Amino acid sequence: MKNFKHNLALFVIGALLLALGALGGGWWAKRAAMAPVMNDQAAAGMAEKAPAQEKDKVLYWYDPMYPQQHFDKPGKSPFMDMQLVPKMADASTAGAGVKIDPVVLQNLGTRLAAVTRIPLSTQIEVTGIVGYNERDVAVVQNRVAGFVEHTWPLAPGDIVKAGQPLVEFLVPEWAAGQYELLALRATQDKGDAGLLAAARDRLRLMGMPEQLIREVEKSGTPRTRYTVSAPIGGLLQSLDVRPGMTVMAGQTLARINGLSSVWLDAAVPQAMAADVRTGGSAQVRIDGFPGEAISGRITAILPMLSDASRSLRVRVELPNRDGRLRPGLSAQVILAHTDQATALSVPTEAVIRTGKRTLVMVAGDAGHFIPVEVTLGREVNERTVILAGLEEGQQVVSSGQFLIDSEASLSGIMARNTGEAGAKSGAMSGTAPAALHEADATIKEIGKDEITLAHGPFPTLSMPSMTMAYPLAKPELVKGLKVGDKVRVGVRETDDGLIVEQLTKTGGNP
């Protein structure tokens, strides 16, 4: 009886276990059948959330002035007293160009400017010095030997008028010729008219002025004294006679420079030489006459540059009817040149010069920016002419472009070459080579794959002097070099920072 009860209990327990197993198997089968559906839904949800999460992910923080240095958390840059900028995950996968957060652009005060056409008429502001008009010069000479009887109280530097008496001469040689002329006139009715004409010619050849000959014939009295007067008005530059002197024939007595017009020599930088044309207009302002502008014209461009200032000498002729313009006055000059042609231009501040290339940052859609290599022309009124690389109507960054250029370098975006700019700087494949940034340095330590340098500033990177370890592009670069050597280092920007591409020894330890 006891065994019967024990077996019955075991039977009941087994039945219950079988029932529970059946129920559990059905539930598990249902769960397994639903599992694929749940996995697909979860995967879809994760796929929708992944882009947003990836887009908001910050890869690292960096200083725009030193983009090669990465930081794992925000804060202030150890190099400059400015906040670090986040490098977003989507910045490297945004397609063409680099994308900058609009908030960052606003904080930096980034401005855009349009590529527009401007006339090539130019105005150059330079300085100049007023000088003599060397074409308006009178040299007074004596045509016959004589003695200085009297001089007027004049000295070099005085202003004289036309007809001003300068010196009175005694010429004894004229006496015989005048007596002969007067004798022939007295016997003119009985004599030959040809002899009278010959006597006049003889006096002319002896240097006697025509007016003085007529006065002698009219008065019938010989004249051995005569006065030399200034033929033109102007500045008396020299007066080389004094009473009692003996003067030889052909000797220079005085030199007079006219002042009815003056020359102004303007110094034009050689870079602007192509903008100056003979015949162009000029507006001159002199400090001594405030508020007055004197109009002149360019009469000559001298062929030689000034050795000291390496500037072009441009001659401007100015009227001086009232005689106020005196040689030696300094002036401000605006040289104008009118040209009917036009050219594309951008604000000069929008141009980025790396040392070997010239770039501008072109603004695209949705905060994207593309570095474009351009070929520059001349500067016209704070704008720079673009010869190749841009199209009219494009928007370029005129303020804050260096931050965007740093971001583009971090993202590995190469400057786009267009037209002549690409032809000049691109390789056979059409891709522009990365520019090397150079500085002087001293070797502090040489490692297997890196070198520690105490270097001066990199001007093209706006990077100050510092001591820092840099990776080597090739171990062979340090061959023959040792600690303490002075070198010229060339570095290239990469996604991982600066890398040494060139080391040229310039000096070393004794």
C-alpha positions as CSV (number, residue, x, y, z in Angstrom):
1,M,0.0,0.0,0.0
2,K,2.8,2.3,0.8
3,N,4.5,1.5,-2.5
4,F,1.3,2.2,-4.4
5,K,1.0,5.6,-2.9
6,H,4.6,6.4,-3.7
7,N,4.2,5.4,-7.3
8,L,1.0,7.4,-7.6
9,A,2.8,10.5,-6.4
10,L,5.6,10.0,-8.9
11,F,3.1,9.6,-11.7
12,V,1.2,12.8,-10.8
13,I,4.5,14.8,-10.6
14,G,5.6,13.5,-14.0
15,A,2.2,14.4,-15.6
16,L,2.5,17.9,-14.3
17,L,6.0,18.2,-15.6
18,L,4.9,17.1,-19.0
19,A,2.1,19.6,-19.0
20,L,4.4,22.4,-18.0
21,G,6.9,21.3,-20.7
22,A,4.2,21.5,-23.4
23,L,3.1,24.9,-22.3
24,G,6.7,26.1,-22.2
25,G,7.4,24.7,-25.6
26,G,4.5,26.5,-27.2
27,W,5.4,29.8,-25.6
28,W,9.0,29.4,-26.8
29,A,8.0,28.5,-30.3
30,K,5.8,31.6,-30.4
31,R,8.6,33.7,-29.1
32,A,11.0,32.3,-31.7
33,A,8.5,33.0,-34.5
34,M,8.2,36.7,-33.3
35,A,11.9,37.2,-32.9
36,P,12.7,38.1,-36.5
37,V,9.9,40.7,-36.5
38,M,11.2,42.3,-33.3
39,N,14.8,42.3,-34.6
40,D,13.8,44.0,-37.8
41,Q,11.9,46.7,-36.0
42,A,14.8,47.3,-33.6
43,A,17.2,47.5,-36.5
44,A,15.0,50.1,-38.2
45,G,14.9,52.2,-35.1
46,M,18.6,52.0,-34.6
47,A,19.2,52.9,-38.3
48,E,17.0,56.0,-37.9
49,K,18.9,57.1,-34.7
50,A,22.4,56.3,-36.0
51,P,22.8,59.3,-38.4
52,A,21.6,61.7,-35.8
53,Q,24.0,60.3,-33.2
54,E,26.9,60.1,-35.6
55,K,26.2,63.7,-36.8
56,D,26.3,65.1,-33.3
57,K,29.4,63.2,-32.4
58,V,32.5,65.4,-31.6
59,L,35.7,63.7,-32.7
60,Y,38.0,66.1,-30.9
61,W,38.6,69.8,-30.1
62,Y,41.3,72.0,-31.7
63,D,42.8,75.5,-31.8
64,P,42.2,77.0,-35.3
65,M,45.6,78.7,-35.1
66,Y,47.2,75.3,-34.4
67,P,44.9,72.7,-36.1
68,Q,47.5,69.9,-35.9
69,Q,47.1,69.7,-32.1
70,H,44.0,67.7,-30.9
71,F,42.4,67.8,-27.5
72,D,39.9,65.3,-26.0
73,K,37.8,67.8,-24.2
74,P,36.7,71.5,-24.6
75,G,38.4,74.4,-22.9
76,K,40.9,77.2,-23.7
77,S,43.8,76.7,-26.0
78,P,47.2,76.4,-24.3
79,F,48.7,78.3,-27.3
80,M,46.3,81.2,-27.6
81,D,43.8,82.6,-25.1
82,M,40.7,81.4,-27.1
83,Q,38.1,78.7,-26.8
84,L,38.8,75.4,-28.6
85,V,36.6,74.5,-31.6
86,P,34.9,71.1,-31.9
87,K,35.6,68.9,-34.8
88,M,32.3,67.3,-35.7
89,A,32.0,63.8,-37.2
90,D,30.0,64.9,-40.2
91,A,32.6,67.6,-41.2
92,S,34.8,64.9,-42.8
93,T,31.8,63.2,-44.7
94,A,30.0,66.3,-45.9
95,G,31.0,65.8,-49.5
96,A,32.5,68.7,-51.4
97,G,34.1,71.3,-49.2
98,V,34.0,71.7,-45.4
99,K,30.9,72.4,-43.3
100,I,31.1,74.9,-40.4
101,D,28.5,75.2,-37.7
102,P,26.5,78.5,-38.2
103,V,26.9,79.3,-34.5
104,V,30.7,79.2,-34.9
105,L,30.6,81.4,-38.0
106,Q,28.5,83.9,-36.2
107,N,30.7,84.0,-33.1
108,L,33.7,84.6,-35.4
109,G,32.0,87.4,-37.2
110,T,32.4,85.7,-40.6
111,R,31.4,87.9,-43.5
112,L,30.7,87.1,-47.1
113,A,31.4,89.2,-50.2
114,A,30.3,88.7,-53.8
115,V,32.7,88.3,-56.8
116,T,31.9,91.4,-58.9
117,R,33.3,93.1,-61.9
118,I,34.9,96.5,-61.5
119,P,36.3,99.0,-64.0
120,L,40.1,99.0,-64.3
121,S,40.3,102.7,-64.1
122,T,42.7,103.4,-61.3
123,Q,43.7,106.2,-59.0
124,I,47.2,106.1,-57.4
125,E,48.0,108.3,-54.4
126,V,51.7,109.1,-54.2
127,T,53.9,111.9,-53.1
128,G,56.0,114.3,-55.2
129,I,58.4,117.3,-55.2
130,V,57.9,120.4,-57.2
131,G,60.9,121.3,-59.5
132,Y,61.9,123.5,-62.3
133,N,60.6,123.2,-65.8
134,E,63.9,122.4,-67.5
135,R,62.5,123.3,-70.9
136,D,61.9,126.9,-69.9
137,V,65.5,128.1,-69.4
138,A,67.2,131.2,-70.7
139,V,71.0,131.4,-70.8
140,V,72.3,135.0,-71.1
141,Q,75.7,135.3,-72.8
142,N,77.9,138.2,-74.1
143,R,78.5,138.1,-77.8
144,V,81.5,140.5,-77.7
145,A,84.4,141.1,-75.4
146,G,84.0,144.1,-73.1
147,F,84.2,145.6,-69.7
148,V,81.5,145.5,-67.0
149,E,80.6,149.1,-66.1
150,H,77.6,148.5,-63.9
151,T,75.4,145.7,-62.4
152,W,72.0,145.9,-60.9
153,P,71.5,144.7,-57.2
154,L,70.5,141.2,-58.0
155,A,71.7,137.8,-56.6
156,P,71.0,134.1,-57.4
157,G,67.5,133.1,-56.1
158,D,65.9,136.5,-57.0
159,I,62.7,136.6,-59.1
160,V,63.1,138.8,-62.1
161,K,60.7,139.9,-64.8
162,A,61.2,139.9,-68.5
163,G,63.2,143.0,-69.5
164,Q,64.9,143.4,-66.1
165,P,68.3,145.1,-66.6
166,L,71.2,142.8,-65.5
167,V,74.5,144.4,-66.5
168,E,75.9,147.4,-68.5
169,F,78.9,146.9,-70.7
170,L,81.6,149.1,-72.4
171,V,82.6,147.7,-75.8
172,P,85.4,149.9,-77.4
173,E,85.5,147.7,-80.5
174,W,82.2,149.0,-81.7
175,A,83.4,152.6,-82.0
176,A,85.2,152.2,-85.4
177,G,82.3,150.4,-87.0
178,Q,79.8,152.9,-85.8
179,Y,81.8,155.9,-87.2
180,E,82.0,154.1,-90.5
181,L,78.3,153.6,-90.6
182,L,77.6,157.2,-89.7
183,A,80.0,158.4,-92.4
184,L,78.3,156.3,-95.1
185,R,74.9,157.7,-94.1
186,A,76.2,161.3,-94.4
187,T,77.3,160.6,-97.9
188,Q,74.4,158.2,-98.8
189,D,73.2,160.4,-101.6
190,K,76.6,160.2,-103.3
191,G,77.7,156.8,-102.0
192,D,76.6,153.2,-102.7
193,A,73.6,151.7,-100.8
194,G,75.4,148.4,-100.7
195,L,78.2,149.8,-98.6
196,L,75.7,151.1,-96.0
197,A,74.2,147.6,-95.8
198,A,77.7,146.1,-95.4
199,A,78.5,148.5,-92.5
200,R,75.3,147.4,-90.7
201,D,76.2,143.7,-91.2
202,R,79.7,144.3,-89.8
203,L,78.2,145.8,-86.6
204,R,75.8,142.8,-86.3
205,L,78.8,140.4,-86.6
206,M,80.6,142.3,-83.9
207,G,77.7,141.5,-81.5
208,M,75.9,144.8,-81.6
209,P,72.1,144.4,-81.0
210,E,69.8,145.4,-83.9
211,Q,67.9,147.9,-81.8
212,L,71.2,149.6,-80.8
213,I,72.2,149.9,-84.5
214,R,68.9,151.7,-85.3
215,E,69.3,154.0,-82.4
216,V,72.9,155.0,-83.6
217,E,71.6,155.7,-87.1
218,K,68.7,157.7,-85.8
219,S,70.6,159.8,-83.3
220,G,73.9,160.1,-85.3
221,T,75.9,159.5,-82.1
222,P,78.1,156.4,-81.6
223,R,77.1,154.2,-78.6
224,T,79.8,152.1,-77.0
225,R,77.8,151.2,-73.9
226,Y,74.8,148.9,-73.8
227,T,72.7,147.1,-71.2
228,V,71.9,143.4,-71.1
229,S,68.4,142.6,-69.9
230,A,66.6,139.4,-68.8
231,P,64.9,137.7,-71.9
232,I,62.3,136.0,-69.8
233,G,60.8,136.3,-66.3
234,G,61.6,133.7,-63.7
235,L,64.1,132.6,-61.1
236,L,67.7,134.0,-61.4
237,Q,69.7,130.8,-60.9
238,S,73.1,132.3,-61.5
239,L,74.7,135.8,-62.1
240,D,78.4,135.6,-62.7
241,V,79.4,139.2,-63.3
242,R,80.5,142.1,-61.1
243,P,81.5,145.7,-61.8
244,G,85.1,146.0,-63.2
245,M,85.2,142.5,-64.7
246,T,86.5,141.9,-68.2
247,V,84.2,139.6,-70.1
248,M,85.2,137.5,-73.1
249,A,83.0,136.8,-76.1
250,G,80.6,133.9,-75.5
251,Q,80.9,134.0,-71.7
252,T,77.8,133.1,-69.7
253,L,76.5,136.0,-67.7
254,A,73.3,134.6,-66.1
255,R,70.9,131.7,-66.1
256,I,67.2,132.2,-65.7
257,N,64.6,129.5,-65.2
258,G,61.0,130.4,-66.1
259,L,58.2,129.8,-63.6
260,S,55.2,130.0,-65.8
261,S,54.9,126.3,-65.4
262,V,56.7,123.8,-63.1
263,W,57.4,120.1,-63.1
264,L,56.4,117.8,-60.3
265,D,58.4,114.5,-59.9
266,A,56.1,111.8,-58.4
267,A,57.5,108.5,-57.0
268,V,55.3,105.6,-58.1
269,P,56.0,102.1,-56.7
270,Q,57.3,99.8,-59.4
271,A,54.4,97.4,-58.7
272,M,52.0,100.1,-60.0
273,A,54.1,101.0,-63.0
274,A,51.6,99.4,-65.4
275,D,48.9,101.7,-64.2
276,V,50.6,105.0,-65.3
277,R,50.2,106.4,-68.8
278,T,51.7,109.4,-70.5
279,G,48.9,112.0,-71.0
280,G,47.0,110.9,-67.8
281,S,45.5,113.5,-65.5
282,A,46.8,114.4,-62.1
283,Q,45.4,116.2,-59.1
284,V,47.9,117.9,-56.9
285,R,47.4,119.1,-53.3
286,I,50.1,121.2,-51.5
287,D,50.2,121.6,-47.8
288,G,50.8,125.3,-48.1
289,F,47.5,125.8,-50.0
290,P,44.9,123.8,-48.1
291,G,41.7,123.1,-49.8
292,E,43.1,123.8,-53.3
293,A,43.6,121.1,-56.0
294,I,45.8,121.9,-59.0
295,S,45.2,120.0,-62.2
296,G,48.1,118.8,-64.3
297,R,49.0,116.1,-66.8
298,I,51.6,113.4,-67.0
299,T,54.1,114.5,-69.6
300,A,56.8,111.9,-69.2
301,I,57.7,108.6,-67.4
302,L,61.4,108.5,-66.8
303,P,63.1,105.3,-67.9
304,M,65.2,104.7,-64.8
305,L,64.0,103.6,-61.4
306,S,65.2,105.3,-58.2
307,D,67.9,103.1,-56.7
308,A,67.0,104.0,-53.1
309,S,63.3,103.6,-53.1
310,R,62.9,101.3,-56.2
311,S,60.2,103.6,-57.5
312,L,59.3,105.0,-60.9
313,R,59.7,108.7,-61.5
314,V,56.7,110.2,-63.2
315,R,56.8,113.8,-64.4
316,V,53.7,116.0,-64.1
317,E,53.5,119.5,-65.6
318,L,51.6,122.1,-63.6
319,P,50.6,125.6,-64.6
320,N,52.0,128.4,-62.4
321,R,50.4,131.6,-63.7
322,D,50.4,133.3,-60.3
323,G,54.0,132.1,-59.5
324,R,53.0,130.5,-56.1
325,L,54.5,127.1,-57.0
326,R,58.1,127.2,-56.0
327,P,60.7,124.4,-56.5
328,G,61.1,122.2,-53.4
329,L,57.5,122.2,-52.3
330,S,56.2,118.7,-51.4
331,A,52.8,117.6,-52.6
332,Q,50.2,114.8,-52.5
333,V,49.4,113.5,-56.0
334,I,46.5,111.5,-57.3
335,L,47.3,110.0,-60.7
336,A,44.3,108.9,-62.6
337,H,44.1,106.4,-65.5
338,T,40.9,105.6,-67.4
339,D,40.4,102.2,-68.9
340,Q,37.3,100.9,-70.5
341,A,38.0,97.2,-69.6
342,T,36.5,95.5,-66.5
343,A,37.7,92.5,-64.5
344,L,36.5,90.2,-61.7
345,S,37.5,91.2,-58.2
346,V,37.2,90.2,-54.5
347,P,37.9,92.2,-51.4
348,T,41.7,92.1,-50.8
349,E,41.1,90.8,-47.2
350,A,39.5,87.7,-48.7
351,V,42.7,86.5,-50.2
352,I,44.8,83.8,-48.3
353,R,48.4,83.7,-49.2
354,T,50.2,80.6,-48.1
355,G,53.6,81.5,-49.6
356,K,53.3,79.2,-52.7
357,R,49.6,79.4,-53.5
358,T,46.9,81.9,-53.3
359,L,43.4,80.8,-52.1
360,V,39.9,82.1,-51.4
361,M,37.2,80.3,-49.5
362,V,34.1,80.0,-51.7
363,A,30.8,79.7,-49.9
364,G,28.4,77.0,-50.9
365,D,25.0,75.8,-49.7
366,A,24.1,74.9,-46.1
367,G,27.3,76.2,-44.5
368,H,29.7,74.4,-46.9
369,F,33.0,76.1,-48.0
370,I,35.4,75.2,-50.7
371,P,39.0,76.4,-50.9
372,V,39.7,77.6,-54.5
373,E,43.1,78.5,-55.9
374,V,43.1,81.8,-57.8
375,T,45.5,83.9,-60.0
376,L,45.7,87.5,-58.8
377,G,45.9,90.7,-60.7
378,R,46.5,94.2,-59.4
379,E,44.8,95.9,-56.4
380,V,42.2,98.5,-57.2
381,N,40.7,100.5,-54.3
382,E,40.9,97.8,-51.6
383,R,39.8,95.1,-54.1
384,T,42.0,92.6,-55.8
385,V,41.5,91.6,-59.5
386,I,41.1,87.9,-60.1
387,L,42.5,86.7,-63.4
388,A,41.5,83.0,-63.0
389,G,39.7,80.7,-60.6
390,L,36.3,82.4,-59.9
391,E,33.1,83.3,-61.6
392,E,31.0,86.4,-61.3
393,G,28.3,86.1,-58.6
394,Q,30.1,83.6,-56.3
395,Q,30.3,84.3,-52.6
396,V,33.7,84.3,-50.9
397,V,34.6,84.7,-47.2
398,S,36.1,88.1,-46.5
399,S,36.4,87.7,-42.7
400,G,37.2,84.5,-40.7
401,Q,38.6,82.6,-43.7
402,F,41.6,81.4,-41.9
403,L,39.5,79.3,-39.5
404,I,37.7,77.8,-42.5
405,D,41.0,77.1,-44.3
406,S,42.3,75.4,-41.2
407,E,39.1,73.2,-41.0
408,A,39.5,72.3,-44.7
409,S,43.1,71.3,-44.1
410,L,42.1,69.1,-41.2
411,S,39.4,67.4,-43.4
412,G,42.0,66.7,-46.1
413,I,40.2,68.9,-48.6
414,M,42.5,70.1,-51.4
415,A,42.1,73.5,-53.0
416,R,40.3,73.3,-56.3
417,N,42.3,74.4,-59.3
418,T,40.4,76.3,-62.0
419,G,41.7,77.6,-65.3
420,E,45.0,79.3,-65.4
421,A,45.4,78.9,-61.6
422,G,45.3,75.1,-61.9
423,A,47.6,75.1,-65.0
424,K,50.2,77.1,-63.1
425,S,50.3,75.3,-59.8
426,G,48.9,71.8,-60.6
427,A,51.0,68.7,-61.4
428,M,50.5,66.4,-64.4
429,S,47.4,64.9,-62.7
430,G,45.9,68.3,-62.1
431,T,46.1,68.1,-58.2
432,A,47.9,70.9,-56.6
433,P,50.8,69.8,-54.4
434,A,50.7,70.6,-50.7
435,A,52.7,73.7,-49.9
436,L,55.7,73.5,-47.5
437,H,55.8,75.9,-44.6
438,E,59.4,76.9,-43.7
439,A,61.2,78.2,-40.7
440,D,64.7,78.3,-39.1
441,A,65.3,75.8,-36.3
442,T,67.8,74.1,-34.1
443,I,67.8,70.4,-33.5
444,K,67.2,69.4,-29.9
445,E,66.7,65.7,-30.2
446,I,66.7,63.1,-32.9
447,G,64.5,60.0,-32.6
448,K,63.8,57.0,-34.8
449,D,60.8,58.5,-36.6
450,E,60.6,62.0,-35.2
451,I,62.8,65.0,-34.5
452,T,62.5,67.7,-31.7
453,L,63.1,71.2,-33.0
454,A,63.4,74.6,-31.4
455,H,62.1,76.6,-34.3
456,G,61.3,80.1,-35.2
457,P,57.8,81.3,-36.4
458,F,56.2,79.7,-39.4
459,P,54.9,82.9,-41.2
460,T,52.6,81.1,-43.6
461,L,51.0,79.2,-40.6
462,S,50.8,82.2,-38.2
463,M,52.6,79.8,-35.8
464,P,54.9,81.4,-33.2
465,S,58.3,80.1,-32.1
466,M,58.3,77.0,-29.9
467,T,60.1,73.7,-29.1
468,M,58.1,70.7,-30.3
469,A,58.6,67.1,-31.6
470,Y,57.5,66.5,-35.3
471,P,57.2,63.2,-37.2
472,L,59.5,62.6,-40.1
473,A,58.2,61.9,-43.6
474,K,61.3,59.8,-44.2
475,P,64.0,58.6,-41.7
476,E,66.7,59.6,-44.3
477,L,66.0,63.3,-43.7
478,V,68.2,63.3,-40.5
479,K,71.1,61.6,-42.2
480,G,74.3,63.5,-41.5
481,L,72.5,65.8,-38.9
482,K,73.2,65.9,-35.1
483,V,71.8,67.6,-32.1
484,G,72.7,71.3,-32.1
485,D,72.7,71.7,-35.8
486,K,70.9,74.7,-37.3
487,V,68.6,73.8,-40.1
488,R,65.9,75.1,-42.4
489,V,62.9,73.0,-41.8
490,G,60.0,72.5,-44.2
491,V,56.7,71.0,-42.9
492,R,53.6,70.0,-44.6
493,E,50.0,70.0,-43.1
494,T,48.3,66.6,-42.9
495,D,45.2,65.3,-41.2
496,D,47.4,64.2,-38.3
497,G,49.2,67.5,-38.0
498,L,52.5,68.8,-39.3
499,I,55.1,66.5,-40.7
500,V,58.7,67.3,-41.6
501,E,59.3,66.9,-45.3
502,Q,62.6,68.9,-45.6
503,L,65.7,69.5,-43.5
504,T,68.5,71.6,-44.9
505,K,71.6,72.2,-42.7
506,T,72.5,75.9,-42.3
507,G,75.0,75.7,-39.4
508,G,76.1,73.6,-36.4
509,N,78.2,73.2,-33.3
510,P,81.9,74.1,-33.7
